[in-house]
Amino acid sequence: MEDAGGTWIVVRVASSLALAEMLQEILTNEGILVMLRSAGPPQMGAASPVEVLVPSAEAEEAVEVLDEVLSEA
């Protein structure tokens, strides 16, 4: 997936929309752009896996932030 800023990279696949939105909030608070994309069949709705994507230039930082936060949980 590309936009004017370059390629977007999947940094996590969340098991639900609620978890994906939590991860999105964490990354956004760190100043990282985030996009969510459903990774499952539409009939699963909010229970479908959701990909968490960031611009490729921010992928390394995003992974570090998520690893740190999730290791503390």
Secondary structure, 3 states (H helix, E strand, C coil): CEECCEEEEEEEEECCHHHHHHHHHHHHHCCCCCEEEECCCHHHHHHCCEEEEEEHHHHHHHHHHHHHHHHHC
